[in-house]
Amino acid sequence: MGVFRRPELEKDNPVAPQMYVGPRRRLALARAASKSKDSAQSGIAGALRMLTAAAEGFVATVPASKKRHKQRTALLKAITQARCHLSGEPLL
């Protein structure tokens, strides 16, 4: 008895048939996508907070040197602008 190969189970097979998505599933996916668009704004703010925290941690660990003074000040300025943007205060 031979081994039956199922192409839909093979990884990265472009010839494999696509899975059928019925109308209920399609509507459920559309609803989920519309809900995620509403929460995208808070997701962006959260991502900006995480990025700012990571940049502050990086600046704190890197020693100040004359060679990297311009890059360090640019990063500190960007962190300050991000903090002002997140707090809702106008930029100076």
N, C-alpha and C positions, 0 to 999 in steps of 0.2 A: 504494500500500500504506500503510495507516494505522499510526500508532504505537500500540503496545499499552502501556497504562499498568498497572503492577503496583502495587497499593495497599500491599502489604507492604514495598515499597522506599521509599515516601514517608515523610518524616520527620514524626513526631508525628501520625500518622493513626489516630484512634480506631476507624475502621471496618475497619482492616486485620486480617486473620485472624492469630491467635496461632500462633507456631511450635510444632510438636509436640515434646514432650519425652517420650522413651521411658522404660521402666522402668530401664534401665541408667544412663542419664543422670540420672534422678531420684535413684537410689541414690547415685551419685557425688556429686551436689550435697548430699545429706543427710550423707554422710561428711565432705565438706569443711566443712560448717557445724558439725558436731560437733567437728572438730579446731580450728576457729577459736574456739569457745567455750572450749576449754582454754587457748588462748594469749591469751584476752581479758584475763586478769588481768595478764600481763606487758605487754600493750598498754596497759592503764590506767596501770600504773606508769611505763612509758616516756613516755606522754603527760603524766603529772604531772611527770616530770623535765624534759621539754621546756618545759612551761608555767612551771615554777619558774625555769628558766634564762632564759626570755624576760622574766619579770617582774623578775628581778635585773638584767638588761641595761637594762630600761626605767627602773628605779629609779636605776641608775648614771648614766644620761644626763639625767634630769630634775633640774634644780637644786632644792635645798631652798629653800622659801619659806614664809612664815607662812600664806599663803592655802591652800596644799595640804598643810599639816603633818598634819592628821588623816587625809587620804587616803593620804599617804605612809606614815605609821606603821601604818595598817590593812593596807596592802599588804606592808610588811615583816613584820608579825605573821603574815599568811597564808603568806608565804614560809617563815618559821621553822617554822610548824606543818606545812607540806608536807614540809620537810626532815626533821623529826622523824618524820613518818609513814612516809617512805620509808626511813629508817634503822632503823625498828622500835623506837626508844626511846619510852618513855611520855611523854605530854605533861605539862608542869608546870602 
